[in-house]
Amino acid sequence: MIQEASAPHYPDDDELRPDMRRFAQTLAAGYAAHPPLASVDLAGVRRITEAVRAPLAQGGPRMVRSDERSIDVPAHAAHGPLRLRVHRPSDAANLPALVYLHGGGWVFFSIDSHDRLMREIAARAGRIVIGVDYARAPEARFPVALEQAGAAWRWAREQAAVLGIDATRIALGGDSAGANLALATALDLRSQGLAPDALLLHYGCFSDDDSTDSSTRFDGPRFTLEREEMRGFWNDYLGPDGDRDSPRAMPLKADLRGLPRTCLVVPECDVLRDSSLALAAKLGGAGVPHALQRHAGAPHSFLEAVSFSPTADEAFTQCCAWLREGDAA
């Protein structure tokens, strides 16, 4: 059960909806129950962030089956086998699939912290969802996670008959840093003559531009992600001398022509909001069919609040309906 007794008070004039304010307070209370993150090492911070998110990942839809798999990625063998989690919502044959990349600034979280989020999509969209436990920064910097994501998508395609997947309908999705990886993976696949059938991008970071209106307007703990925190994530992911002009790292700088239909789920009270809005404009200019689903009064990571939040519930309903509409076309 999620405990909120020590949650801080946030004023009611911060643009957040009441259920979203509860989400921010829940996270703040969770972190308050642990030592300050600045006082522990990276492994300790990861344990704390997983523990705070764990209650949010409980409950929700039951799968017919959830299997653990591991695959080898020879180019990055030093990081060990790549762990995958395959959520099957039904026993129907030839289901569409979604390869999903969790968020966490490329540094935190896992397929465990995002387990419910993936099961919600599987149940509502009727897709097999394959979660990717990619290697995290700073130990594994760009492009390790990106290339592991590509390997996971190709594995799903190669194993489609075994997994009961329609090989022509394997989408890519992710949230926050995972949305960055999903879009960049689609660009890599395009260069290989391959393509996901759709892209589902939740509150993604598609460039490191933090001079936008949303970067300043929604900077602060009550909005669950801060501008300085994002700067640290980019530094960990790319390294001190990383190529910030690479479209594989900054996909907003890429030529987006020829990408598959795309859905952007955008909380209005998020430092990253304007990154998604810029991507939507560029997708339109490139002729890519896309849906822009904006959610008033919601902060970053808000889908994780689905156990108690009508706002998150409605967002899942909308984006999964979008996936289903494409499947019926």
C-alpha positions as CSV (number, residue, x, y, z in Angstrom):
1,M,0.0,0.0,0.0
2,I,1.3,3.5,-0.9
3,Q,2.0,5.6,2.2
4,E,1.4,9.3,2.0
5,A,1.5,10.4,5.7
6,S,4.7,12.4,5.3
7,A,3.9,13.8,1.9
8,P,4.8,17.5,1.6
9,H,2.1,20.1,1.0
10,Y,1.9,21.5,-2.5
11,P,-0.3,24.6,-3.1
12,D,-3.4,24.2,-5.2
13,D,-2.3,26.9,-7.7
14,D,0.5,24.8,-9.3
15,E,-1.6,23.8,-12.4
16,L,-1.6,20.1,-11.3
17,R,-4.8,18.2,-11.1
18,P,-5.7,16.9,-7.6
19,D,-4.8,13.3,-8.5
20,M,-1.6,14.4,-10.1
21,R,-0.7,16.4,-7.0
22,R,-1.3,13.3,-5.0
23,F,1.1,11.5,-7.4
24,A,3.9,14.1,-6.8
25,Q,3.3,14.0,-3.0
26,T,3.4,10.2,-3.1
27,L,6.8,10.2,-4.7
28,A,8.1,12.9,-2.4
29,A,7.0,10.9,0.7
30,G,8.6,7.8,-0.7
31,Y,11.9,9.5,-1.1
32,A,11.6,11.1,2.4
33,A,11.5,7.7,3.9
34,H,15.1,7.0,2.7
35,P,18.4,8.8,3.2
36,P,19.0,11.8,0.9
37,L,20.0,10.6,-2.5
38,A,23.1,12.9,-2.4
39,S,24.4,10.9,0.6
40,V,24.5,7.5,-1.1
41,D,26.4,6.0,-4.0
42,L,24.9,5.2,-7.4
43,A,24.0,1.6,-6.4
44,G,22.2,3.0,-3.3
45,V,20.3,5.6,-5.3
46,R,19.2,2.9,-7.7
47,R,17.9,0.7,-4.9
48,I,16.0,3.7,-3.4
49,T,14.4,4.7,-6.7
50,E,13.3,1.2,-7.3
51,A,11.9,0.9,-3.8
52,V,10.0,4.2,-4.2
53,R,8.5,3.1,-7.5
54,A,7.7,-0.5,-6.4
55,P,4.3,0.2,-4.9
56,L,3.2,1.9,-8.1
57,A,4.1,-1.2,-10.2
58,Q,1.9,-3.5,-8.2
59,G,-1.6,-4.7,-9.1
60,G,-3.2,-4.0,-12.4
61,P,-4.0,-6.3,-15.3
62,R,-3.2,-10.0,-15.1
63,M,-1.4,-11.5,-18.0
64,V,-2.0,-15.0,-19.4
65,R,1.7,-15.4,-19.1
66,S,4.8,-13.3,-18.4
67,D,8.1,-14.8,-19.3
68,E,11.7,-13.8,-18.7
69,R,14.1,-14.2,-21.6
70,S,17.7,-13.2,-22.2
71,I,19.5,-12.7,-25.5
72,D,23.1,-12.1,-26.4
73,V,24.1,-8.8,-28.0
74,P,27.6,-9.6,-29.3
75,A,28.6,-5.9,-29.9
76,H,28.1,-5.3,-26.2
77,A,28.9,-8.6,-24.7
78,A,30.8,-6.9,-21.9
79,H,27.5,-5.8,-20.4
80,G,26.2,-9.4,-20.3
81,P,23.0,-11.0,-21.7
82,L,20.2,-8.6,-22.3
83,R,17.2,-9.4,-20.1
84,L,13.7,-9.2,-21.6
85,R,10.2,-9.6,-20.1
86,V,7.4,-10.8,-22.4
87,H,3.9,-10.0,-21.3
88,R,1.2,-11.9,-23.1
89,P,-2.4,-10.6,-22.6
90,S,-4.2,-13.5,-24.2
91,D,-3.7,-16.9,-25.9
92,A,-4.8,-15.5,-29.3
93,A,-2.4,-16.4,-32.1
94,N,-0.5,-13.9,-34.3
95,L,-0.8,-11.0,-31.9
96,P,0.8,-7.6,-32.6
97,A,3.6,-6.7,-30.3
98,L,5.3,-3.6,-28.7
99,V,9.0,-3.5,-27.7
100,Y,9.1,-1.2,-24.7
101,L,12.0,0.9,-23.3
102,H,11.5,2.1,-19.7
103,G,12.4,5.6,-18.6
104,G,14.8,6.8,-15.8
105,G,17.2,9.1,-17.5
106,W,19.2,6.1,-19.0
107,V,20.5,5.8,-15.4
108,F,17.6,4.5,-13.2
109,F,14.6,2.2,-13.2
110,S,14.1,-1.2,-14.9
111,I,11.5,-3.5,-16.3
112,D,10.5,-4.1,-12.7
113,S,9.7,-0.5,-11.9
114,H,7.7,-0.3,-15.1
115,D,6.1,-3.7,-15.0
116,R,2.5,-2.4,-14.4
117,L,2.9,0.3,-17.1
118,M,3.8,-2.5,-19.6
119,R,0.9,-4.7,-18.5
120,E,-1.6,-1.9,-18.8
121,I,-0.6,-1.4,-22.4
122,A,-0.6,-5.1,-23.1
123,A,-4.1,-5.6,-21.7
124,R,-5.6,-2.4,-23.2
125,A,-4.0,-2.6,-26.6
126,G,-4.1,-6.3,-27.0
127,R,-0.4,-6.5,-27.8
128,I,2.3,-8.6,-26.5
129,V,4.7,-6.2,-24.7
130,I,8.4,-7.0,-24.5
131,G,10.2,-5.0,-21.9
132,V,13.9,-4.4,-22.4
133,D,16.2,-4.2,-19.4
134,Y,18.9,-2.3,-21.2
135,A,22.3,-1.5,-19.7
136,R,22.3,1.8,-17.9
137,A,24.6,4.8,-17.9
138,P,27.1,5.9,-16.9
139,E,28.6,2.4,-16.9
140,A,27.1,1.9,-20.4
141,R,27.1,5.1,-22.3
142,F,25.6,5.9,-25.7
143,P,25.1,4.0,-27.9
144,V,25.0,0.8,-25.8
145,A,21.3,1.0,-24.7
146,L,20.3,2.1,-28.2
147,E,21.9,-0.8,-29.9
148,Q,20.5,-3.2,-27.3
149,A,17.0,-1.9,-28.1
150,G,17.6,-2.5,-31.8
151,A,18.7,-6.1,-31.0
152,A,15.6,-6.7,-28.9
153,W,13.3,-5.5,-31.7
154,R,15.1,-7.7,-34.3
155,W,15.0,-10.6,-31.9
156,A,11.2,-10.2,-31.6
157,R,10.9,-10.2,-35.4
158,E,13.1,-13.2,-35.8
159,Q,11.3,-15.1,-33.1
160,A,7.8,-14.0,-34.1
161,A,6.5,-17.5,-35.0
162,V,7.8,-18.9,-31.7
163,L,6.3,-16.0,-29.7
164,G,3.0,-16.0,-31.5
165,I,3.6,-12.5,-32.8
166,D,2.6,-11.0,-36.1
167,A,6.0,-10.1,-37.6
168,T,4.5,-7.3,-39.6
169,R,3.1,-5.5,-36.5
170,I,5.9,-5.0,-34.0
171,A,5.9,-1.5,-32.6
172,L,8.4,0.4,-30.5
173,G,7.5,2.4,-27.4
174,G,9.0,4.0,-24.3
175,D,8.7,6.8,-21.8
176,S,11.1,9.7,-21.1
177,A,14.6,8.4,-21.9
178,G,13.0,5.2,-23.2
179,A,11.0,7.3,-25.7
180,N,14.3,8.8,-26.9
181,L,15.6,5.2,-27.3
182,A,12.5,4.1,-29.1
183,L,12.6,6.9,-31.6
184,A,16.4,6.6,-32.2
185,T,16.0,2.8,-32.6
186,A,13.4,3.4,-35.3
187,L,15.9,5.6,-37.1
188,D,18.5,2.9,-36.9
189,L,16.1,0.3,-38.2
190,R,15.1,2.6,-41.1
191,S,18.8,2.7,-42.1
192,Q,18.7,-1.2,-42.1
193,G,15.7,-1.4,-44.3
194,L,13.4,-2.3,-41.3
195,A,10.6,-0.6,-39.5
196,P,8.3,-0.9,-36.5
197,D,4.7,-0.6,-37.4
198,A,4.1,2.2,-34.9
199,L,5.9,4.4,-32.3
200,L,4.3,5.1,-28.9
201,L,6.3,7.9,-27.2
202,H,5.4,8.9,-23.6
203,Y,6.8,12.2,-22.4
204,G,10.1,11.8,-24.2
205,C,13.4,13.8,-24.3
206,F,14.4,14.2,-27.9
207,S,17.1,16.9,-27.5
208,D,19.0,18.5,-24.7
209,D,17.5,22.0,-25.4
210,D,16.3,23.2,-22.0
211,S,15.8,26.9,-22.9
212,T,12.1,26.2,-23.7
213,D,9.1,27.6,-21.8
214,S,8.3,24.2,-20.2
215,S,11.8,23.7,-19.0
216,T,11.6,26.8,-16.8
217,R,7.9,26.9,-16.1
218,F,7.7,23.3,-14.7
219,D,11.1,23.0,-13.2
220,G,10.8,21.7,-9.6
221,P,10.2,18.6,-7.5
222,R,6.4,19.0,-7.5
223,F,6.5,18.3,-11.2
224,T,8.6,15.1,-10.6
225,L,11.5,16.0,-12.9
226,E,13.8,19.0,-12.7
227,R,15.9,20.7,-15.4
228,E,19.2,20.2,-13.6
229,E,18.3,16.6,-13.1
230,M,17.9,16.2,-16.9
231,R,21.2,17.9,-17.5
232,G,22.9,15.3,-15.3
233,F,21.1,12.5,-17.2
234,W,22.4,13.8,-20.5
235,N,25.9,14.0,-19.1
236,D,25.8,10.5,-17.8
237,Y,24.4,9.1,-21.0
238,L,26.7,10.8,-23.5
239,G,29.8,11.4,-21.3
240,P,31.7,14.6,-21.0
241,D,32.8,14.5,-24.6
242,G,29.7,13.0,-26.1
243,D,28.5,14.0,-29.6
244,R,25.5,16.2,-28.9
245,D,24.9,16.7,-32.7
246,S,24.3,13.0,-33.3
247,P,20.7,12.4,-34.4
248,R,21.0,8.9,-32.8
249,A,21.3,10.7,-29.4
250,M,19.2,13.7,-30.3
251,P,16.6,12.4,-32.6
252,L,14.9,15.8,-32.9
253,K,17.9,16.6,-35.1
254,A,17.2,13.7,-37.5
255,D,15.5,13.5,-40.8
256,L,12.2,11.9,-39.8
257,R,10.8,11.1,-43.2
258,G,9.6,7.6,-43.7
259,L,9.0,6.8,-40.0
260,P,5.9,4.9,-39.0
261,R,2.7,6.4,-37.5
262,T,3.5,7.9,-34.1
263,C,1.6,8.7,-31.0
264,L,3.0,11.3,-28.5
265,V,1.6,11.3,-25.0
266,V,2.3,14.7,-23.5
267,P,1.7,15.9,-20.0
268,E,1.3,19.7,-19.9
269,C,3.2,20.2,-16.6
270,D,6.5,18.6,-17.6
271,V,9.9,20.2,-18.3
272,L,10.0,17.9,-21.4
273,R,6.6,19.0,-22.8
274,D,8.1,21.3,-25.4
275,S,10.5,18.6,-26.7
276,S,7.4,16.5,-27.6
277,L,5.7,19.5,-29.2
278,A,8.7,20.2,-31.3
279,L,8.9,16.6,-32.4
280,A,5.2,16.7,-33.3
281,A,5.8,19.7,-35.5
282,K,8.8,18.1,-37.2
283,L,6.9,14.9,-37.8
284,G,4.1,16.9,-39.5
285,G,6.7,18.6,-41.7
286,A,8.1,15.2,-42.6
287,G,4.7,13.8,-43.6
288,V,4.6,11.3,-40.8
289,P,1.1,10.4,-39.5
290,H,1.0,11.2,-35.9
291,A,-1.3,11.8,-32.9
292,L,-0.6,14.4,-30.2
293,Q,-2.4,13.5,-27.0
294,R,-2.0,16.3,-24.5
295,H,-3.0,15.9,-20.8
296,A,-3.7,19.1,-18.8
297,G,-2.5,19.2,-15.2
298,A,-0.2,16.2,-15.5
299,P,3.5,16.1,-14.7
300,H,6.3,13.9,-15.9
301,S,6.0,10.1,-15.4
302,F,2.2,10.5,-14.6
303,L,1.3,7.2,-16.2
304,E,2.8,5.4,-13.2
305,A,0.0,6.8,-11.1
306,V,-2.6,4.6,-12.9
307,S,-3.5,2.7,-9.7
308,F,-5.3,5.8,-8.3
309,S,-5.3,8.4,-11.0
310,P,-8.2,9.1,-13.4
311,T,-5.8,11.2,-15.5
312,A,-3.4,8.4,-16.0
313,D,-6.2,5.9,-16.7
314,E,-7.7,8.1,-19.4
315,A,-4.2,8.6,-21.0
316,F,-3.8,4.8,-21.2
317,T,-7.3,4.5,-22.7
318,Q,-6.4,7.0,-25.4
319,C,-3.0,5.8,-26.4
320,C,-4.0,2.2,-26.4
321,A,-7.1,3.0,-28.5
322,W,-4.7,4.7,-31.0
323,L,-2.7,1.4,-31.2
324,R,-5.8,-0.6,-31.7
325,E,-7.1,1.7,-34.4
326,G,-4.0,1.1,-36.4
327,D,-4.4,-2.7,-35.9
328,A,-7.9,-2.5,-37.3
329,A,-7.0,-0.5,-40.3
